[in-house]
Amino acid sequence: MPGAKKLKLISCSRQASSCSINHAAGESTFSSYKLLFALFVCIMFTSGSGSETEVTWEDQQNINKFGRLNNRYHELEDEIKIAKEANENFEDASNELILTDEEVVRFQIGEVFAHVPKDEVETRIEQMQETTAKHLEKLNEEKESILAQMAELKKLLYAKFKESINLEED
């Protein structure tokens, strides 16, 4: 997940009710779980009013689920970006094919360029565009589903922990 933005989670201080742990981009998933555990410990020590808030097993599961959904959300954003670029490349290739006068063109199959009739290349490019468009649609649907789940978890967690938890991104 290079370049993926991570959550800015909060840590705790027994003397203060404010908290901070910054999760740097590019850290491993294992580090994400360490941060979630730190958040769990923080919530146990402090709450917005300075009094202790009990963190149940269910709360911890919701925090963990939110973290996993956030990671998947960023993976999906990267996959969507790649799919859009691929679709644009197919469109450019299709436009270039229209402009060419040759009946046989070089078409890359794996790492090899093969001489393929222009009509067959047009068909293959159209098929690849359709496949990519369907894949892009599925990715966007999954992204919307994840956003809805994250919103529900935010509502639950903020209702219980108020300002003791920060699930917003920088």
HELIX and SHEET records of a PDB file:
HELIX    1   1 THR A   29  PHE A   45  1                                  17    
HELIX    2   2 TRP A   57  LEU A   99  1                                  43    
HELIX    3   3 LYS A  118  PHE A  161  1                                  44    
HELIX    4   4 LYS A  162  SER A  164  5                                   3    
SHEET    1   A 2 LYS A   8  LEU A   9  0                                        
SHEET    2   A 2 ILE A  21  ASN A  22 -1                                        
SHEET    1   B 2 VAL A 104  ILE A 109  0                                        
SHEET    2   B 2 VAL A 112  PRO A 117 -1                                        
END                                                                             
